[in-house]
Amino acid sequence: MSDTIKKYSEMYEEKLEEKMISKGFGEIDSHDEEHVMKVVCKHFDLELTDTWQNNCDHYIYEESTADGYTVYVSTHDAQGDICVSENVLYYDNQLGDELKQAIYDNDHDDVKIYLSMLYDGEYWIEDTIRDIYIELVELYTDMCKDELTDEGFDEPRSVDMLNLIANNE
């Protein structure tokens, strides 16, 4: 690869990273779970809480059956009108999908989601927030690339294609 192409590619990547950092999606911060949660909540104007309130947009919580089994409820209804076949889950492996759907369905100002197990170290909460973060990184990367193009910086083409051009092959 020619030095000019390599320098341009490096410069472009640096500018892209600067833009991503300014939007909260820098590479270094992406490894900090607390930062990831904060950025996702900011993007969706979302508050996750473990304090029951009647004004939440969605509720995900654990309940016990009459015979002592644990089940999980996912609903938008604070009044308790639960449809067992639609709102009650026996396993927690579907709760991440429920949370993700609740976040996307309620994408408007001041969204509040109640999670009874928010601070219990549940893997599915962190995994879901991380998945959404990755989707946002892709969205913001495209936006930042468009901004760079508008500023006159074209995205470097495939290295193989540039090598062919540089070597007149």
Long-range contacts (C-beta under 8 A, 24 or more apart in sequence): 1-159, 1-162, 1-163, 1-166, 2-162, 2-163, 2-166, 4-166, 5-156, 5-159, 5-162, 5-163, 5-166, 8-156, 9-156, 9-159, 12-148, 12-153, 12-155, 12-156, 15-148, 15-153, 16-141, 16-144, 16-145, 16-148, 19-144, 19-147, 19-148, 20-137, 20-140, 20-141, 20-144, 23-140, 23-143, 23-144, 25-136, 25-137, 25-140, 25-141, 30-133, 30-137, 33-126, 33-129, 33-130, 36-129, 36-130, 36-133, 37-129, 39-133, 39-136, 40-103, 40-129, 40-132, 40-133, 40-136, 43-136, 44-103, 44-107, 44-111, 45-108, 45-109, 45-110, 45-111, 46-103, 46-106, 46-111, 46-112, 46-113, 47-110, 47-111, 47-112, 47-113, 48-113, 48-115, 48-118, 49-112, 49-113, 49-114, 49-115, 49-118, 50-114, 50-115, 50-116, 50-117, 50-118, 50-119, 51-114, 52-114, 52-116, 53-78, 53-112, 53-114, 54-78, 55-112, 56-112, 56-113, 56-114, 57-102, 57-106, 57-111, 57-112, 57-113, 58-102, 58-105, 58-106, 58-113, 58-114, 59-113, 59-114, 60-95, 60-98, 60-99, 60-102, 60-113, 60-114, 60-115, 60-116, 61-114, 61-115, 61-116, 61-117, 62-116, 62-117, 63-88, 74-98, 74-102, 76-102, 92-122, 92-124, 93-124, 95-122, 95-124, 96-124, 96-125, 96-127, 96-128, 96-131, 97-128, 99-124, 99-125, 99-128, 100-128, 100-131, 100-132, 103-132
